[in-house]
Structure formats: structure tokens, C-alpha cells
Amino acid sequence: MHAFDVVGVHRIGLEVYAFNPRAQRVYEKCGFRMEGRRRDALYWDGEWIDAIMMGLLAADPRSTMT
């Protein structure tokens, strides 16, 4: 991955909202792991939504997705 191999980044992090499980599955297929949950992080359409924090380290196994 360019960020790790060329740029030298150690960690990439992202946040996905709990109402988007499809995106979470895509990130997991790319190698990201769930690291935590921020409860009630977003007030959306009349309800509170959790934010799921995900991360990928340079030392983690790489995905075969290109």
C-alpha cells in the first residue's frame, strides 16, 4: 500500500457511523480493524448514532484487494 510502503505512514485511522454496516464490511475487507466505539457521536434524523473507529497498522497483514 502506497501510504505504508512509499510515504512511510505507520497508522491509518477512520471513523464510520453505525448506520452504515456495508461501509464497515468494506473497510474490514481492506484490512481495517475495529478499535472502538464513540457512543451517541452523531444526532441524525431524530436519533443518536454511534461512531465506530477503525485502524490499519503498517505491521498488519495486507489485504489482497487492489
N, C-alpha and C positions, 0 to 999 in steps of 0.2 A: 504494500500500500504506500502510495506516494508520501503521505504525511509522516509515516514512520521511517521508511527506507531512504527518502531523499531529504526531507525537511529536518528530520531528527526529533519529531514530537514524541513524547513519552506516553501521553494520555489524551484521548478524545472523549468528551462527555456530551450528553444530550439530555433533553427532557421531553417526554411525550405525555399527553393527557390520557387519563384512564378511559375516556370515552372513545379512544382510538386504538383498539387492540390489534387491528390489522397492521398499523404502523409499528407497533411494538414487536410483532412477529417478524416483520421485515428487518428491523434492527437486530433482533436476535439471530436471524439467519446470516447477517453480516458479521456476527461475532460479538456484538454488544451484550453486556450482562446487566441485569437489573441490580442497582446498587442501593436503592432506597425509594422512599415514597414521601412526598410532601402532601400531607392531608389538607383537604379544602384549600388548594392553592389557587383555584380559579372559580369565580362565580359566573356560571354560564347558563343562560336560559332558565333562570329561576332556581338553580341548584348548585351546590358546591361540588367541585370535581377535584380529584387527587391528581398530582403530577408525579410521574414515575421517572426517576433519574436512572440513566444508563451510562455505562462507560466501557471503553475498549482500551487496553494497555498494549504497548508495543510487544510485551512478552506473551500476550495471549495467543492461542492458536489462531491462525488466519483462516478465514472463510475461503471456500473455493469459488465463491461468486465473483464475477468480474464486471 
